[in-house]
Amino acid sequence: MVQITFIDSTGQSRSVSADEGSTVMEAALRNSIPGIEAECGGACACATCHVYVDDAWVAKLPKAQPMEEDMLDFAFDVRTGSRLSCQIRITSEIDGLVVSTPERQG
Amino acid sequence: MGEIVKTDAVIIGAGPVGLFAVFELGLLDIKAHVLDILPKAGGQCAELYPEKPIYDIPGFPTITGQGLVDNLMKQIEPFAPTFHYNQMVSSLEPVGSPEAPAFRVITEDGDVFDTKVVLIAAGGGSFQPKKPPIAGIDAYENTSVFYAVRKMEQFRGRRVLIVGGGDSALDWALNLQGVAERVTLMHRRDAFRAAPHSVNAMRELVREKKMDFVLGQVTGLKGEGGMLSHAIVRGEDGSTFDLACDAMLPFFGLTMKLGPIAQWGLNLHENLIPVDTEKFETNMPGIFAVGDINTYPGKLKLILSGFHEVALAAQRAHRYIYPDKKLTFQYTTSSSSLQKKLGVS
C-alpha cells in the first residue's frame, strides 16, 4: 500500500492508503476526499480532478503527457505543480506523495 | 412563440439512454421529439469521451463512445425521431391530470411542445460553459463577459479579450478579428489543442501585429457598472499586470449543471430524481426519469441500466398514450408487426 496525503483549500490534511496500479484520483474517490469531482470518471476528458502536486514531489512524478497538458487548459488557476490526478499512477516510488486540492474544480 | 409541436413523447437529452428511449417507445408506436442543449447527439459519450473505449455494453467487447452513439442513431432511424439541438428546456408544466397526463414543454428559445409524456434522460444535467472562478465575475456577465458568441456585431469596435487555448477560443479569436477593435488571445501556455490551421492563422495575425497573444491567466476584473475596463492578469513569470479590454470571452470547456430541472416540481435527492423501479416514473405521473439522472435503491450509473429503464418506462408510457389499447409483449426476433416497424420484414 502507498500513502497519499491530500490537503484541501482550507489547509485540512487527509492521508489515505492506496493500491499500486490505481490512480491518485481513484484513491481520492474511494476515500471520499472532498475537492475532487472526476466528472468523466478518469478518461482525461474533463479536468475536474485537478490537484497541485507538492513542490518536493513535482520532479519525482513522470511528466504529464500532451493529452493531460491539453486537458489542463480547461482547469482553473493552473500552476507549476498542476496535474490531473486521474493521470498520476500509483507506484511504490510515490509513497508519501502530497497534493493539494484547488478551491473549486470549475 | 412559433407553432406548437404536438407529440406523444418529449425526450430531454440525446445521450445513449435518450436515444435508446426513441427505440423502445417507437416499438410501441410512440413518436418522440428529442431535445438536447448540445449541437449534436451523444451526450457525455460524444462530448466527453468520443474516442475512449467502453467495455461494458452487452454484445460489444469494446466500442468507443462515438461508435456507440453512431450505432444507436442507426438503430433508431426507422422511428424517425425529430431532434432539436442547442435547446435547453426551461419549463415543464403539467396541463393534464394524473390519469391522463399532458405537459407543455418550453425551451429557452421559446419553442413549445405539447406532449403526453416526458422522459428526462438528462444524465449529469445540461452541459454549460465553465465559469472561471474569478471574484466578482457575475457583475460583468452578459454586459462585458460572455461564454458564447450569439452575435458578432455586439463586439464591433470593442477591445475583446479571449481566454483559452482550444478550438472555441481560437475560432472566435479569428472570427472576431476585423470586427472587434482589437483581439487579444490569452492562454496559460504557448501550445494549443486547437486545429493546427487555426493556430497557424492566429500566429500569422500576431506576426502581422493585427492580433495580440498574451501568456497568462486572468485573476481579477476591473470596471464600473458591469462595464469591464481591465483584466488583472498573472503573467507567465508570476508578475501581475492590468490588460485594458471592454469584453472578455472565457472558453474553458463545458461542465454539467442540473439547471432548470430543479424548478419543475419534481422531487429531488442530491440533484437526482427519485423514481420507482417498475416504471421509472417520477413523483409526477407521466414524467419519467431514466439513466444517470435518476436514483433508486441499488442504482448503478451504467449505460446498460439506462437501457433497461427506458424499456420499462415505455410500457407505462404506452398506457397513458393508448389507454384503450392492450399491450401484448412481443420479441423483435419473431414479431412480424415489430419487424414491420423496424423496416426489416
Interface residues (C-beta under 8 A of the other chain):
Chain A: E39 C40 A43 A45 C46 A47 T48 E69 D70 D73 F74 F76 D77 V78 E103 R104 G106
Chain B: Q44 L48 Y49 K52 G124 K130 K131 P132 P133 G164 G165 G166 H187 R188 R189 A191 R193 Q217 T219 F252 G253 T255 M256
